[in-house]
């Protein structure tokens, strides 16, 4: 019995080492370093030419390593031709290892995917795709965000270097796979989003949706460059009478970022000649299928209608620790019988506010225990029935409870991260839940 206890202890320590390794270790292909002596299996690639380890074809300051991996994607292979390894052990994603970087060298631009699987259950996986931009034989550092699967454990790593139909063989080199913390690739607590000539946001792609013919978001001269907002250029949104009440514009150029104590308060300058709701919404969009996995939306009503600028302040402190990659603006959130014009500018991310904050639907709901095993309870401001929808990190609804009280039992869900959408008569809130 004592021997078994020591065996279990050694196994447990090994697991801990594997879990913590990737917060600080680089997988490369240098002599005596991780990756070179691992077993890499090539699959779905015609005759499955083995992965090669060759001299770095272009030693630069960005990647000065001596040896890299070389993958030849065959025209006879599948678009998802791949190589995988089980030799890295198990990994549990956390905030310290959720952002993966990899050096890639290609002469063509196609998606590159990193995928993590459960080797015993291939249906349990997470795949992230990013397209390379450099095709001149230079190394490029590509970033893959796995912050939506924090808490999930995998034991197989898959690399899909050339994720596309092809008519010729392509040669791809990859190297220096690092596991870093955060999931946040931008820090928005310092830089405002504005629409000046060289401003942060002026050259972004803004898509208009649910607005009948969807006229483009315009960048125009400030109609009132006095008072609160003296910038030269602002955004102008035309909400058509034929459009939906939630006519909107969104951008993915904001990148992936995570709310924290320093960027939780968002203010925006708004100019209207009428009073209606103004909404700010953040979404996480799965890059593999462009489906919205989860979101958070806050709405405020403007009070100034005389053509002066007004600052609206939104409190996203309930979202601290949650990553998003799409910004949505709903400038005129109301039924309308005529065309309206809304100007907005100076989206600022900060830690506090001197203005009164009154977001709609922001009850301080909590889930406990969290992590949960087979049940959890929702704290509510008063007794009321609620509808509960539980989503996995791929956006699939795995459980639905209608007209429930605050206790949810018999979860019967795999361990990992989930998102609980709680809807009452007056509010709609999304909370993270960890299942053990």
C-alpha positions as CSV (number, residue, x, y, z in Angstrom):
1,X,0.0,0.0,0.0
2,X,2.9,2.4,0.8
3,X,4.4,1.7,-2.6
4,X,1.1,2.5,-4.3
5,X,0.9,5.8,-2.4
6,X,4.4,6.7,-3.6
7,X,3.6,5.7,-7.1
8,X,0.5,8.0,-7.1
9,X,2.5,10.8,-5.6
10,X,5.1,10.6,-8.3
11,X,2.4,10.5,-10.9
12,X,0.7,13.5,-9.4
13,X,4.0,15.4,-9.3
14,X,4.7,14.5,-13.0
15,X,1.2,15.9,-13.9
16,X,1.9,19.1,-12.1
17,X,5.2,19.5,-13.8
18,X,3.5,19.0,-17.2
19,X,0.8,21.5,-16.4
20,X,3.1,24.2,-15.3
21,X,5.8,23.6,-17.9
22,X,4.1,25.5,-20.7
23,X,3.8,28.8,-18.9
24,X,7.6,29.2,-19.4
25,X,9.0,26.6,-21.8
26,X,9.5,26.8,-25.6
27,X,9.1,23.8,-27.8
28,X,11.8,23.9,-30.4
29,X,13.9,21.5,-32.4
30,X,17.4,22.2,-31.1
31,X,19.7,19.5,-29.9
32,X,18.7,18.1,-26.5
33,X,15.7,20.5,-26.4
34,X,12.0,19.7,-26.3
35,X,10.4,18.7,-29.6
36,X,13.4,17.3,-31.5
37,X,13.2,13.8,-30.1
38,X,9.5,13.6,-29.8
39,X,7.4,11.3,-32.0
40,X,5.6,13.4,-34.6
41,X,3.0,11.6,-36.7
42,X,2.0,13.0,-40.1
43,X,-1.6,12.3,-41.2
44,X,-4.1,13.1,-44.0
45,X,-1.2,14.1,-46.3
46,X,-1.1,11.7,-49.2
47,X,1.8,9.3,-48.6
48,X,2.4,11.1,-45.3
49,X,6.0,12.2,-45.8
50,X,7.5,12.4,-42.3
51,X,8.2,15.7,-40.5
52,X,11.8,16.7,-41.1
53,X,14.2,18.6,-38.8
54,X,16.5,20.7,-40.9
55,X,18.8,23.7,-40.7
56,X,17.1,27.0,-40.3
57,X,16.5,28.3,-43.9
58,X,16.7,31.9,-42.9
59,X,18.6,32.7,-39.6
60,X,17.4,36.2,-38.6
61,X,17.0,38.2,-35.4
62,X,13.4,37.1,-35.2
63,X,14.4,33.4,-35.3
64,X,18.0,32.6,-34.8
65,X,17.7,28.9,-33.9
66,X,19.8,26.4,-35.8
67,X,17.2,23.7,-36.4
68,X,13.5,24.0,-37.5
69,X,10.7,21.6,-38.4
70,X,9.9,21.2,-42.1
71,X,6.5,20.1,-43.3
72,X,5.7,19.3,-47.0
73,X,1.9,19.5,-47.7
74,X,1.0,17.3,-50.6
75,X,-1.5,18.1,-53.4
76,X,-2.7,14.5,-52.8
77,X,-3.4,15.2,-49.2
78,X,-6.4,16.7,-47.4
79,X,-6.7,20.5,-46.9
80,X,-6.2,19.7,-43.2
81,X,-2.9,17.7,-43.6
82,X,-1.3,17.7,-40.2
83,X,1.3,16.5,-37.8
84,X,0.7,15.6,-34.2
85,X,2.5,14.5,-31.0
86,X,1.5,13.0,-27.7
87,X,4.9,13.4,-26.2
88,X,4.5,16.7,-24.5
89,X,2.3,15.2,-21.8
90,X,-0.9,16.8,-20.6
91,X,-1.6,20.5,-20.5
92,X,-4.3,22.3,-18.6
93,X,-4.9,25.8,-20.0
94,X,-4.8,28.7,-17.5
95,X,-4.4,32.4,-17.6
96,X,-0.6,31.8,-17.5
97,X,-0.4,29.7,-20.7
98,X,-3.4,30.5,-22.8
99,X,-1.6,32.5,-25.5
100,X,0.5,30.4,-27.9
101,X,3.1,31.9,-30.3
102,X,4.8,30.0,-33.1
103,X,7.4,31.0,-35.7
104,X,6.3,30.2,-39.2
105,X,8.0,30.6,-42.6
106,X,6.0,30.2,-45.8
107,X,6.0,31.4,-49.3
108,X,2.2,31.2,-49.6
109,X,-0.6,32.7,-47.5
110,X,-2.9,30.1,-46.0
111,X,-4.4,29.4,-42.6
112,X,-2.2,27.8,-40.0
113,X,-4.0,25.9,-37.2
114,X,-2.9,24.7,-33.8
115,X,-5.3,22.1,-32.3
116,X,-5.3,20.4,-28.9
117,X,-7.2,17.1,-28.4
118,X,-8.0,14.5,-25.9
119,X,-6.3,11.4,-27.4
120,X,-9.0,9.1,-26.0
121,X,-11.8,11.3,-27.1
122,X,-11.2,13.2,-30.4
123,X,-14.5,15.0,-30.1
124,X,-13.1,16.9,-27.2
125,X,-10.8,19.5,-28.8
126,X,-10.0,23.2,-29.4
127,X,-8.7,24.4,-32.7
128,X,-7.5,28.0,-33.5
129,X,-6.6,29.1,-37.1
130,X,-4.6,32.2,-38.1
131,X,-3.5,33.1,-41.6
132,X,0.1,34.1,-42.2
133,X,0.8,37.5,-43.8
134,X,4.5,37.2,-44.8
135,X,5.2,35.2,-48.0
136,X,8.7,36.4,-48.9
137,X,10.7,33.7,-47.1
138,X,10.9,35.7,-43.8
139,X,9.9,34.3,-40.4
140,X,6.6,35.5,-38.9
141,X,5.5,35.2,-35.3
142,X,1.9,33.9,-35.3
143,X,-0.4,34.2,-32.2
144,X,-3.1,31.7,-31.3
145,X,-5.5,32.6,-28.5
146,X,-6.8,29.6,-26.3
147,X,-8.2,31.8,-23.5
148,X,-11.7,30.5,-24.2
149,X,-10.7,27.0,-23.0
150,X,-9.1,27.9,-19.7
151,X,-9.5,24.9,-17.3
152,X,-9.6,22.3,-20.1
153,X,-7.0,19.6,-20.2
154,X,-5.6,18.0,-23.4
155,X,-2.8,15.5,-24.1
156,X,-2.3,15.8,-27.9
157,X,-1.0,18.8,-29.9
158,X,-1.8,19.0,-33.6
159,X,-0.2,21.4,-36.1
160,X,-2.0,22.0,-39.4
161,X,0.6,24.1,-41.3
162,X,-1.2,24.7,-44.7
163,X,-5.0,24.5,-44.1
164,X,-6.3,24.9,-47.6
165,X,-6.9,23.1,-50.9
166,X,-3.7,22.9,-52.9
167,X,-2.7,21.9,-56.4
168,X,1.1,21.7,-55.7
169,X,3.3,20.7,-52.9
170,X,4.0,23.5,-50.4
171,X,6.9,23.6,-47.9
172,X,6.3,25.1,-44.5
173,X,8.8,25.6,-41.7
174,X,7.7,26.1,-38.1
175,X,9.6,26.6,-34.8
176,X,9.7,28.2,-31.4
177,X,6.3,27.2,-30.0
178,X,5.8,29.2,-26.7
179,X,3.1,29.2,-24.1
180,X,2.5,32.6,-22.6
181,X,0.0,34.1,-20.2
182,X,-2.8,36.4,-20.6
183,X,-4.8,35.8,-23.7
184,X,-4.7,39.6,-24.1
185,X,-2.7,40.8,-27.1
186,X,-3.5,44.5,-26.6
187,X,-3.7,46.8,-23.6
188,X,-6.6,49.1,-24.0
189,X,-6.4,50.9,-20.7
190,X,-3.9,53.5,-22.2
191,X,-5.0,54.2,-25.8
192,X,-8.3,55.7,-26.9
193,X,-10.1,54.5,-30.0
194,X,-10.7,57.6,-32.1
195,X,-11.1,58.6,-35.8
196,X,-8.3,61.1,-36.3
197,X,-6.1,60.7,-39.5
198,X,-3.5,58.7,-37.6
199,X,-5.8,57.7,-34.8
200,X,-6.2,54.3,-33.2
201,X,-9.4,53.0,-35.0
202,X,-9.5,55.4,-38.0
203,X,-8.2,52.7,-40.4
204,X,-10.2,49.8,-38.9
205,X,-12.8,47.9,-40.9
206,X,-16.3,48.8,-39.5
207,X,-19.1,46.6,-40.7
208,X,-22.7,47.9,-40.6
209,X,-25.4,45.3,-40.0
210,X,-29.2,45.0,-39.4
211,X,-29.7,48.5,-41.0
212,X,-31.7,47.8,-44.1
213,X,-29.3,48.8,-47.0
214,X,-26.5,49.1,-44.4
215,X,-24.9,52.4,-45.3
216,X,-21.2,52.5,-44.4
217,X,-20.0,54.0,-41.1
218,X,-18.7,57.4,-42.2
219,X,-15.6,59.2,-40.8
220,X,-16.5,62.9,-40.9
221,X,-15.5,66.3,-39.5
222,X,-16.6,66.9,-35.9
223,X,-20.0,68.7,-36.2
224,X,-19.3,70.5,-32.9
225,X,-15.6,70.7,-32.0
226,X,-16.2,72.6,-28.8
227,X,-16.9,71.7,-25.2
228,X,-16.3,68.0,-24.2
229,X,-14.9,66.8,-27.6
230,X,-12.5,68.9,-29.7
231,X,-11.2,66.3,-32.0
232,X,-11.2,66.9,-35.7
233,X,-12.8,63.7,-36.9
234,X,-15.6,61.5,-35.6
235,X,-17.7,58.5,-36.6
236,X,-21.2,59.1,-38.1
237,X,-23.8,56.4,-38.0
238,X,-27.0,56.6,-40.1
239,X,-29.8,54.5,-38.5
240,X,-32.4,54.0,-41.2
241,X,-36.1,54.0,-40.5
242,X,-36.3,50.7,-42.3
243,X,-33.5,49.2,-40.2
244,X,-33.8,47.1,-37.0
245,X,-33.9,48.8,-33.6
246,X,-30.5,47.1,-33.0
247,X,-28.9,48.4,-36.2
248,X,-25.2,48.3,-35.5
249,X,-21.6,48.5,-36.6
250,X,-18.8,46.2,-35.5
251,X,-15.0,45.7,-35.9
252,X,-12.7,42.8,-35.3
253,X,-9.6,45.0,-35.6
254,X,-9.7,45.5,-31.8
255,X,-7.9,42.2,-31.5
256,X,-8.2,39.8,-28.7
257,X,-8.0,41.3,-25.2
258,X,-9.1,40.5,-21.7
259,X,-10.9,42.8,-19.3
260,X,-8.9,43.6,-16.1
261,X,-9.0,46.2,-13.3
262,X,-7.3,48.7,-15.6
263,X,-9.6,48.6,-18.6
264,X,-13.0,47.7,-17.1
265,X,-14.6,51.2,-17.4
266,X,-15.4,52.3,-21.0
267,X,-16.5,55.9,-21.8
268,X,-17.6,57.1,-25.2
269,X,-18.4,60.6,-26.6
270,X,-21.9,60.7,-28.2
271,X,-23.7,63.5,-30.0
272,X,-27.4,63.1,-30.8
273,X,-30.3,65.5,-31.4
274,X,-32.8,63.0,-30.0
275,X,-32.8,60.6,-27.0
276,X,-32.5,56.9,-27.4
277,X,-30.4,54.0,-26.1
278,X,-26.7,53.7,-27.0
279,X,-25.2,50.2,-26.7
280,X,-21.7,48.8,-26.4
281,X,-21.3,45.1,-26.9
282,X,-18.3,42.8,-26.8
283,X,-18.3,39.4,-28.4
284,X,-16.0,36.5,-28.6
285,X,-16.1,35.1,-32.1
286,X,-14.7,31.6,-32.8
287,X,-12.1,32.1,-35.5
288,X,-12.8,28.6,-36.9
289,X,-16.4,29.2,-37.8
290,X,-17.1,32.9,-37.1
291,X,-19.8,32.0,-34.6
292,X,-20.4,34.2,-31.6
293,X,-19.5,32.0,-28.6
294,X,-20.5,34.5,-25.8
295,X,-21.0,38.2,-25.4
296,X,-21.7,41.1,-23.0
297,X,-23.9,44.1,-23.8
298,X,-24.5,47.3,-21.9
299,X,-27.0,50.0,-22.8
300,X,-27.3,53.6,-21.7
301,X,-29.7,56.4,-22.7
302,X,-28.2,59.8,-23.8
303,X,-29.7,62.8,-22.0
304,X,-28.3,65.7,-24.1
305,X,-30.2,66.4,-27.3
306,X,-29.2,69.9,-28.2
307,X,-26.3,69.0,-30.5
308,X,-23.7,69.0,-27.7
309,X,-21.4,66.1,-26.9
310,X,-22.2,63.9,-24.0
311,X,-19.9,61.3,-22.3
312,X,-21.5,57.9,-21.6
313,X,-19.8,55.6,-19.2
314,X,-20.2,51.8,-19.2
315,X,-19.0,49.5,-16.4
316,X,-17.7,46.2,-17.6
317,X,-16.2,45.2,-14.2
318,X,-18.4,42.0,-14.3
319,X,-16.3,40.8,-17.2
320,X,-12.8,40.9,-15.6
321,X,-10.9,37.9,-16.7
322,X,-13.0,37.3,-19.8
323,X,-11.5,37.6,-23.3
324,X,-13.2,39.2,-26.3
325,X,-12.3,39.9,-29.9
326,X,-15.1,41.9,-31.4
327,X,-16.4,45.4,-30.5
328,X,-20.0,46.2,-31.4
329,X,-21.6,49.7,-31.3
330,X,-25.4,50.1,-31.4
331,X,-25.8,53.9,-31.7
332,X,-29.6,54.2,-31.8
333,X,-31.1,51.2,-30.0
334,X,-34.8,52.0,-30.4
335,X,-37.8,51.7,-32.8
336,X,-37.7,54.6,-35.2
337,X,-40.0,56.1,-37.8
338,X,-37.4,58.3,-39.5
339,X,-33.7,58.2,-40.3
340,X,-31.5,59.3,-37.4
341,X,-27.8,60.4,-37.3
342,X,-25.6,59.5,-34.3
343,X,-22.0,60.7,-33.9
344,X,-19.6,58.9,-31.6
345,X,-15.9,59.3,-30.7
346,X,-13.2,58.8,-28.1
347,X,-13.8,55.3,-26.8
348,X,-11.6,55.2,-23.7
349,X,-10.7,52.2,-21.5
350,X,-9.9,52.9,-17.8
351,X,-10.0,51.7,-14.2
352,X,-12.6,54.0,-12.7
353,X,-15.0,56.8,-13.4
354,X,-16.2,60.0,-11.8
355,X,-19.5,59.8,-13.7
356,X,-22.6,58.0,-12.5
357,X,-22.7,54.5,-13.8
358,X,-26.1,53.0,-14.5
359,X,-25.8,50.0,-16.9
360,X,-29.0,48.1,-17.7
361,X,-29.3,44.5,-16.6
362,X,-26.1,44.4,-14.5
363,X,-27.4,42.6,-11.4
364,X,-24.5,41.4,-9.3
365,X,-25.3,37.7,-9.9
366,X,-22.9,35.1,-8.6
367,X,-22.6,31.4,-9.1
368,X,-21.4,29.2,-6.2
369,X,-19.7,26.9,-5.7
370,X,-17.4,27.8,-8.6
371,X,-15.7,25.5,-9.6
372,X,-18.8,23.2,-9.3
373,X,-19.1,19.4,-9.5
374,X,-22.7,18.3,-9.9
375,X,-24.7,21.4,-8.9
376,X,-24.5,25.2,-8.4
377,X,-26.7,28.0,-7.0
378,X,-27.3,31.4,-8.4
379,X,-27.6,34.4,-6.1
380,X,-30.5,36.6,-7.1
381,X,-31.6,40.0,-5.9
382,X,-35.1,38.7,-5.3
383,X,-37.2,35.6,-5.7
384,X,-37.9,35.1,-9.4
385,X,-38.0,32.3,-12.0
386,X,-35.1,32.3,-14.5
387,X,-34.1,30.7,-17.7
388,X,-30.6,29.2,-17.8
389,X,-28.6,28.2,-20.8
390,X,-25.2,26.6,-20.4
391,X,-22.8,26.7,-23.4
392,X,-19.4,25.0,-23.9
393,X,-16.4,26.9,-25.3
394,X,-17.4,26.1,-28.9
395,X,-20.7,27.9,-28.4
396,X,-22.9,24.7,-28.2
397,X,-25.8,24.8,-25.8
398,X,-25.2,21.7,-23.7
399,X,-28.0,22.3,-21.1
400,X,-31.1,24.3,-20.9
401,X,-33.2,24.9,-17.8
402,X,-36.5,26.9,-18.2
403,X,-38.5,28.5,-15.4
404,X,-36.0,27.4,-12.8
405,X,-35.4,28.6,-9.3
406,X,-31.8,29.5,-8.2
407,X,-30.6,25.9,-7.8
408,X,-29.2,23.9,-10.7
409,X,-28.4,20.3,-10.0
410,X,-27.6,17.1,-11.9
411,X,-25.2,18.9,-14.3
412,X,-23.7,15.7,-15.8
413,X,-21.1,17.7,-17.7
414,X,-17.5,17.1,-18.5
415,X,-14.9,19.0,-16.5
416,X,-13.8,22.3,-18.1
417,X,-15.0,25.8,-18.7
418,X,-18.6,26.7,-19.5
419,X,-20.6,29.9,-19.9
420,X,-23.9,30.2,-18.1
421,X,-26.5,32.6,-19.7
422,X,-29.0,33.7,-17.1
423,X,-32.1,35.4,-18.3
424,X,-34.8,37.0,-16.1
425,X,-37.6,39.4,-16.9
426,X,-35.3,42.4,-16.5
427,X,-31.8,41.2,-17.1
428,X,-29.6,39.0,-19.2
429,X,-26.2,38.1,-17.7
430,X,-23.4,35.7,-18.8
431,X,-21.2,34.1,-16.1
432,X,-18.2,31.8,-16.4
433,X,-18.5,28.4,-14.6
434,X,-15.8,25.8,-14.1
435,X,-16.8,22.2,-13.8
436,X,-14.5,19.8,-11.9
